[in-house]
């Protein structure tokens, strides 16, 4: 460290200048060199809870009792919102479809004055009690991995889209903002494992698209194709580098993006 006089001189120079460039090379050189990855993740482990909303794990026990590929999963992520009308039309469409369902109605899903609490239509619970379950939040990866699921109505956030593809679950797409519209178009027109639900939500149309995906011929074809994508993604994951394997636990979206770009995955996509 310099003398007080030197420090005072430097201070005067800085005060009289319009700008200055500080030589920080010494500080950089003195920094301890570490591997190019967060050292906190050197012991691979999954984060048990990444959501701000408490997950309802009781739904997994309910799913265990459901037939294979019979349940329809509805979740619009942590940011997308619905109007009270859209919530009601979605509810009655789900009820009218006759399909078993798991529906995430999180706090904040419904926007508008006086909507601090999400209110499902009267009689909805009574009509669907024997074949459906409504929760505030669910563990996405475990849910999509469950054998009971045959379809997923999603907002098409990148993580949700990739998890659905990599678990072989076809989608109904209801994008809202950001990258979601592009992801939805990719699902429908490139991967061909789902289709978009656009326009105003009406209970009759909601009922129809759920049945199309879950019990129709188109849905069966999408489900088969989604299964092929799942196999391709798993194979790409097995061939991944050690760095990508590390990413599986700390940054799953990196691995999933790598899967999308893998040659075997592209072969399925472009076939």
PEKA-V163713 format. One record per residue. N is the residue number from 1. RES is the residue in one letter. PSI is psi in radians with two decimals (NA if undefined). Layout:
n:N res:RES psi:PSI
n:N res:RES psi:PSI
This chain:
n:1 res:X psi:2.44
n:2 res:X psi:3.04
n:3 res:X psi:2.97
n:4 res:X psi:-0.65
n:5 res:X psi:-0.73
n:6 res:X psi:-0.72
n:7 res:X psi:-0.73
n:8 res:X psi:-0.70
n:9 res:X psi:-0.77
n:10 res:X psi:-0.71
n:11 res:X psi:-0.73
n:12 res:X psi:-0.70
n:13 res:X psi:-0.76
n:14 res:X psi:-0.77
n:15 res:X psi:-0.55
n:16 res:X psi:-0.07
n:17 res:X psi:2.70
n:18 res:X psi:-0.52
n:19 res:X psi:2.92
n:20 res:X psi:2.70
n:21 res:X psi:2.12
n:22 res:X psi:2.33
n:23 res:X psi:1.83
n:24 res:X psi:0.15
n:25 res:X psi:-0.69
n:26 res:X psi:-0.74
n:27 res:X psi:-0.70
n:28 res:X psi:-0.77
n:29 res:X psi:-0.53
n:30 res:X psi:-0.22
n:31 res:X psi:2.37
n:32 res:X psi:2.26
n:33 res:X psi:2.32
n:34 res:X psi:2.86
n:35 res:X psi:2.68
n:36 res:X psi:1.21
n:37 res:X psi:2.72
n:38 res:X psi:2.02
n:39 res:X psi:-0.33
n:40 res:X psi:-0.33
n:41 res:X psi:0.34
n:42 res:X psi:-0.46
n:43 res:X psi:1.93
n:44 res:X psi:2.24
n:45 res:X psi:2.64
n:46 res:X psi:2.52
n:47 res:X psi:2.19
n:48 res:X psi:-0.58
n:49 res:X psi:1.96
n:50 res:X psi:-0.08
n:51 res:X psi:2.60
n:52 res:X psi:-0.27
n:53 res:X psi:2.36
n:54 res:X psi:2.26
n:55 res:X psi:2.49
n:56 res:X psi:1.72
n:57 res:X psi:-0.11
n:58 res:X psi:-0.41
n:59 res:X psi:-0.47
n:60 res:X psi:-0.65
n:61 res:X psi:-0.70
n:62 res:X psi:-0.71
n:63 res:X psi:-0.59
n:64 res:X psi:-0.46
n:65 res:X psi:-0.03
n:66 res:X psi:2.60
n:67 res:X psi:2.78
n:68 res:X psi:2.34
n:69 res:X psi:0.59
n:70 res:X psi:-0.29
n:71 res:X psi:2.45
n:72 res:X psi:2.19
n:73 res:X psi:2.29
n:74 res:X psi:2.08
n:75 res:X psi:2.26
n:76 res:X psi:0.47
n:77 res:X psi:-2.89
n:78 res:X psi:-0.10
n:79 res:X psi:-0.59
n:80 res:X psi:2.55
n:81 res:X psi:2.75
n:82 res:X psi:2.75
n:83 res:X psi:2.80
n:84 res:X psi:-0.65
n:85 res:X psi:-0.80
n:86 res:X psi:-0.67
n:87 res:X psi:-0.79
n:88 res:X psi:-0.77
n:89 res:X psi:-0.68
n:90 res:X psi:-0.77
n:91 res:X psi:-0.85
n:92 res:X psi:-0.49
n:93 res:X psi:-0.75
n:94 res:X psi:-0.77
n:95 res:X psi:-0.75
n:96 res:X psi:-0.36
n:97 res:X psi:-0.46
n:98 res:X psi:0.11
n:99 res:X psi:2.37
n:100 res:X psi:2.52
n:101 res:X psi:2.72
n:102 res:X psi:2.11
n:103 res:X psi:2.18
n:104 res:X psi:1.96
n:105 res:X psi:1.58
n:106 res:X psi:2.82
n:107 res:X psi:2.31
n:108 res:X psi:0.01
n:109 res:X psi:-0.66
n:110 res:X psi:2.24
n:111 res:X psi:2.72
n:112 res:X psi:2.83
n:113 res:X psi:2.37
n:114 res:X psi:0.34
n:115 res:X psi:0.63
n:116 res:X psi:-0.39
n:117 res:X psi:2.41
n:118 res:X psi:2.12
n:119 res:X psi:1.94
n:120 res:X psi:2.71
n:121 res:X psi:2.60
n:122 res:X psi:2.51
n:123 res:X psi:-0.17
n:124 res:X psi:-0.83
n:125 res:X psi:-0.71
n:126 res:X psi:-0.67
n:127 res:X psi:-0.60
n:128 res:X psi:0.10
n:129 res:X psi:-0.69
n:130 res:X psi:-0.16
n:131 res:X psi:0.17
n:132 res:X psi:2.92
n:133 res:X psi:2.32
n:134 res:X psi:2.24
n:135 res:X psi:2.82
n:136 res:X psi:-0.53
n:137 res:X psi:2.70
n:138 res:X psi:2.66
n:139 res:X psi:1.79
n:140 res:X psi:-0.93
n:141 res:X psi:-0.79
n:142 res:X psi:-0.65
n:143 res:X psi:-0.89
n:144 res:X psi:-0.46
n:145 res:X psi:-0.26
n:146 res:X psi:2.44
n:147 res:X psi:-0.37
n:148 res:X psi:-0.33
n:149 res:X psi:2.34
n:150 res:X psi:-0.07
n:151 res:X psi:2.74
n:152 res:X psi:2.09
n:153 res:X psi:2.01
n:154 res:X psi:2.78
n:155 res:X psi:-0.11
n:156 res:X psi:0.60
n:157 res:X psi:2.68
n:158 res:X psi:-0.79
n:159 res:X psi:-0.81
n:160 res:X psi:-0.73
n:161 res:X psi:-0.82
n:162 res:X psi:-0.67
n:163 res:X psi:-0.71
n:164 res:X psi:-0.77
n:165 res:X psi:-0.81
n:166 res:X psi:-0.23
n:167 res:X psi:0.04
n:168 res:X psi:0.59
n:169 res:X psi:2.09
n:170 res:X psi:2.83
n:171 res:X psi:2.56
n:172 res:X psi:2.29
n:173 res:X psi:2.16
n:174 res:X psi:1.31
n:175 res:X psi:2.68
n:176 res:X psi:-0.91
n:177 res:X psi:3.07
n:178 res:X psi:-2.30
n:179 res:X psi:-0.10
n:180 res:X psi:-0.78
n:181 res:X psi:-0.71
n:182 res:X psi:-0.72
n:183 res:X psi:-0.71
n:184 res:X psi:-0.72
n:185 res:X psi:-0.65
n:186 res:X psi:-0.75
n:187 res:X psi:-0.78
n:188 res:X psi:-0.78
n:189 res:X psi:-0.37
n:190 res:X psi:-1.03
n:191 res:X psi:-0.50
n:192 res:X psi:0.84
n:193 res:X psi:0.48
n:194 res:X psi:-3.12
n:195 res:X psi:2.73
n:196 res:X psi:2.48
n:197 res:X psi:1.72
n:198 res:X psi:3.09
n:199 res:X psi:-2.94
n:200 res:X psi:2.42
n:201 res:X psi:2.18
n:202 res:X psi:2.45
n:203 res:X psi:-0.65
n:204 res:X psi:-0.75
n:205 res:X psi:-0.63
n:206 res:X psi:-0.80
n:207 res:X psi:-0.75
n:208 res:X psi:-0.76
n:209 res:X psi:-0.57
n:210 res:X psi:-0.78
n:211 res:X psi:-0.67
n:212 res:X psi:-0.77
n:213 res:X psi:-0.71
n:214 res:X psi:-0.56
n:215 res:X psi:-0.13
n:216 res:X psi:2.95
n:217 res:X psi:-0.74
n:218 res:X psi:-0.72
n:219 res:X psi:-0.69
n:220 res:X psi:-0.69
n:221 res:X psi:-0.73
n:222 res:X psi:-0.66
n:223 res:X psi:-0.70
n:224 res:X psi:-0.74
n:225 res:X psi:-0.71
n:226 res:X psi:-0.62
n:227 res:X psi:-0.66
n:228 res:X psi:-0.70
n:229 res:X psi:-0.67
n:230 res:X psi:-0.77
n:231 res:X psi:-0.75
n:232 res:X psi:-0.70
n:233 res:X psi:-0.72
n:234 res:X psi:-0.71
n:235 res:X psi:-0.73
n:236 res:X psi:-0.66
n:237 res:X psi:-0.64
n:238 res:X psi:-0.51
n:239 res:X psi:0.06
n:240 res:X psi:2.74
n:241 res:X psi:2.90
n:242 res:X psi:-0.65
n:243 res:X psi:-0.70
n:244 res:X psi:-0.63
n:245 res:X psi:-0.70
n:246 res:X psi:-0.65
n:247 res:X psi:-0.40
n:248 res:X psi:-0.62
n:249 res:X psi:-0.60
n:250 res:X psi:-0.60
n:251 res:X psi:1.29
n:252 res:X psi:-0.53
n:253 res:X psi:-0.51
n:254 res:X psi:-0.77
n:255 res:X psi:-0.76
n:256 res:X psi:-0.67
n:257 res:X psi:-0.65
n:258 res:X psi:-0.67
n:259 res:X psi:-0.71
n:260 res:X psi:-0.59
n:261 res:X psi:-0.17
n:262 res:X psi:2.61
n:263 res:X psi:-0.73
n:264 res:X psi:-0.60
n:265 res:X psi:-0.77
n:266 res:X psi:-0.58
n:267 res:X psi:-0.73
n:268 res:X psi:-0.77
n:269 res:X psi:-0.72
n:270 res:X psi:-0.01
n:271 res:X psi:NA
